Amino acid sequence: MADMLVKLYDFDYDESLFQHLENSQITVRRTKAPEKFIVLNWVKNKFGNHWASECDVSFSNNPISCFIAVDESKNKIIGFSCYDATCKDFFGPMGVDDNYRGKNIGKALLLKALKSMEEVGYAYAIIGGVGPAKFYEKVAKAIIIEDSEPGIYKGLLK
Ligand SMILES: CC(C)(COP(=O)(O)OP(=O)(O)OC[C@H]1O[C@@H](n2cnc3c(N)ncnc32)[C@H](O)[C@@H]1OP(=O)(O)O)[C@@H](O)C(=O)NCCC(=O)NCCS
C-alpha cells in the first residue's frame, strides 16, 4: 500500500456534485464534536480499530478534520473521511457504507477534505497507504509516490 500525492492548487472542485447528492437527501459535511462517539463507533464497526483510532485523532484538530456523509432520510452516517490524523498533510482514512457505494459519495467525501486541506494551507496532500489507487487517480489525479511502501504504517500493532 503505497502513498499517493495530490496537487491541491489548481484543483477542479466539482461543486455541482454536492447539489446532486442533496437532491437524493445525502449531505456531506464536517462532523461536529457531539457526534464524535457515534462517528467513531460506526467507523470501528465497519472498518476496525486502526481507522477508528485515526478518526479519533482528527476530532482533536481544530477545526475537526473529519467529514461525514449522512442519509438525511434516516439521519444516519453512511461515510467518512479524515485528514491530519496519522501525519500532518496526510489524507485518510475514508470509507463508504457498502450499500451506498457507486453513488459519488466517496468522491464528495474526498473533495470536501481536499478542499479543507488547501484552505488550511497545504499545497499538496499525501494519501496515506492507499487501497483503491485507481479511485484516487480518477477523482483527484493522484500519483503514486515512489518507494513509499510500507511507509509510515510499517509494523503497526494488530
Ligand atoms: C473507495 C470508496 C471510498 C469509494 O467510494 P464510492 O462512494 O463507492 O465511490 P464513488 O461512487 O464516489 O466513485 C467515484 C468514481 O470513482 C470510481 N471508483 C470508485 N471506486 C473505485 C475503485 N475501487 N477503483 C476504480 N475506480 C473506482 C467510480 O466508478 C466513480 O467513477 P465515475 O465518476 O466515472 O462514475 C469505497 O469503495 C470504500 O469505502 N471502500 C472501502 C474502504 C477503502 O478502501 N477506503 C480507502 C482507503 S485508502
The ligand as an SDF file (V2000), in Angstrom:
LIG
                    3D

 48 50  0  0  0  0  0  0  0  0999 V2000
  -13.0960    3.6010   -2.1200 C   0  0  0  0  0  0  0  0  0  0  0  0
  -14.5060    4.0560   -1.7170 C   0  0  0  0  0  0  0  0  0  0  0  0
  -14.3980    5.1080   -0.6200 C   0  0  0  0  0  0  0  0  0  0  0  0
  -15.1830    4.6590   -2.9620 C   0  0  0  0  0  0  0  0  0  0  0  0
  -16.4420    5.1650   -2.5500 O   0  0  0  0  0  0  0  0  0  0  0  0
  -17.6950    5.2420   -3.5600 P   0  0  0  0  0  0  0  0  0  0  0  0
  -18.7020    6.1320   -2.9460 O   0  0  0  0  0  0  0  0  0  0  0  0
  -18.1320    3.8760   -3.9320 O   0  0  0  0  0  0  0  0  0  0  0  0
  -17.0170    5.9060   -4.8530 O   0  0  0  0  0  0  0  0  0  0  0  0
  -17.6950    6.9640   -5.8550 P   0  0  0  0  0  0  0  0  0  0  0  0
  -19.0570    6.4870   -6.2090 O   0  0  0  0  0  0  0  0  0  0  0  0
  -17.5970    8.3310   -5.2900 O   0  0  0  0  0  0  0  0  0  0  0  0
  -16.7160    6.8150   -7.1160 O   0  0  0  0  0  0  0  0  0  0  0  0
  -16.2610    7.9560   -7.8490 C   0  0  0  0  0  0  0  0  0  0  0  0
  -15.6330    7.4450   -9.1200 C   0  0  0  0  0  0  0  0  0  0  0  0
  -14.5290    6.5680   -8.8020 O   0  0  0  0  0  0  0  0  0  0  0  0
  -14.7510    5.2700   -9.3520 C   0  0  0  0  0  0  0  0  0  0  0  0
  -14.3280    4.2750   -8.3720 N   0  0  0  0  0  0  0  0  0  0  0  0
  -14.8490    4.0450   -7.1510 C   0  0  0  0  0  0  0  0  0  0  0  0
  -14.1700    3.0590   -6.5340 N   0  0  0  0  0  0  0  0  0  0  0  0
  -13.2180    2.6560   -7.3900 C   0  0  0  0  0  0  0  0  0  0  0  0
  -12.2130    1.6760   -7.3260 C   0  0  0  0  0  0  0  0  0  0  0  0
  -12.0470    0.8880   -6.2570 N   0  0  0  0  0  0  0  0  0  0  0  0
  -11.3810    1.5540   -8.4110 N   0  0  0  0  0  0  0  0  0  0  0  0
  -11.5350    2.3270   -9.5010 C   0  0  0  0  0  0  0  0  0  0  0  0
  -12.4880    3.3040   -9.6180 N   0  0  0  0  0  0  0  0  0  0  0  0
  -13.3060    3.4400   -8.5730 C   0  0  0  0  0  0  0  0  0  0  0  0
  -16.2470    5.1890   -9.6040 C   0  0  0  0  0  0  0  0  0  0  0  0
  -16.5330    4.2710  -10.6290 O   0  0  0  0  0  0  0  0  0  0  0  0
  -16.5730    6.6100   -9.9770 C   0  0  0  0  0  0  0  0  0  0  0  0
  -16.2280    6.8400  -11.3290 O   0  0  0  0  0  0  0  0  0  0  0  0
  -17.2500    7.6580  -12.3170 P   0  0  0  0  0  0  0  0  0  0  0  0
  -17.2430    9.0720  -11.7960 O   0  0  0  0  0  0  0  0  0  0  0  0
  -16.6270    7.5200  -13.6650 O   0  0  0  0  0  0  0  0  0  0  0  0
  -18.5810    7.0090  -12.1630 O   0  0  0  0  0  0  0  0  0  0  0  0
  -15.3770    2.8480   -1.2440 C   0  0  0  0  0  0  0  0  0  0  0  0
  -15.3280    1.8460   -2.2150 O   0  0  0  0  0  0  0  0  0  0  0  0
  -14.9370    2.2600    0.0970 C   0  0  0  0  0  0  0  0  0  0  0  0
  -15.3900    2.6810    1.1630 O   0  0  0  0  0  0  0  0  0  0  0  0
  -14.0430    1.2420    0.0370 N   0  0  0  0  0  0  0  0  0  0  0  0
  -13.5960    0.5620    1.2810 C   0  0  0  0  0  0  0  0  0  0  0  0
  -12.7140    1.4220    2.1210 C   0  0  0  0  0  0  0  0  0  0  0  0
  -11.4850    1.9210    1.3570 C   0  0  0  0  0  0  0  0  0  0  0  0
  -10.8270    1.1950    0.6170 O   0  0  0  0  0  0  0  0  0  0  0  0
  -11.1360    3.1980    1.6100 N   0  0  0  0  0  0  0  0  0  0  0  0
   -9.9680    3.8510    1.0290 C   0  0  0  0  0  0  0  0  0  0  0  0
   -8.7970    3.6730    1.9450 C   0  0  0  0  0  0  0  0  0  0  0  0
   -7.2830    4.2900    1.2040 S   0  0  0  0  0  0  0  0  0  0  0  0
  1  2  1  0
  2  3  1  0
  2  4  1  0
  2 36  1  0
  4  5  1  0
  5  6  1  0
  6  7  2  0
  6  8  1  0
  6  9  1  0
  9 10  1  0
 10 11  2  0
 10 12  1  0
 10 13  1  0
 13 14  1  0
 14 15  1  0
 15 16  1  0
 15 30  1  0
 16 17  1  0
 17 18  1  0
 17 28  1  0
 18 19  1  0
 18 27  1  0
 19 20  2  0
 20 21  1  0
 21 22  1  0
 21 27  2  0
 22 23  1  0
 22 24  2  0
 24 25  1  0
 25 26  2  0
 26 27  1  0
 28 29  1  0
 28 30  1  0
 30 31  1  0
 31 32  1  0
 32 33  2  0
 32 34  1  0
 32 35  1  0
 36 37  1  0
 36 38  1  0
 38 39  2  0
 38 40  1  0
 40 41  1  0
 41 42  1  0
 42 43  1  0
 43 44  2  0
 43 45  1  0
 45 46  1  0
 46 47  1  0
 47 48  1  0
M  END
$$$$
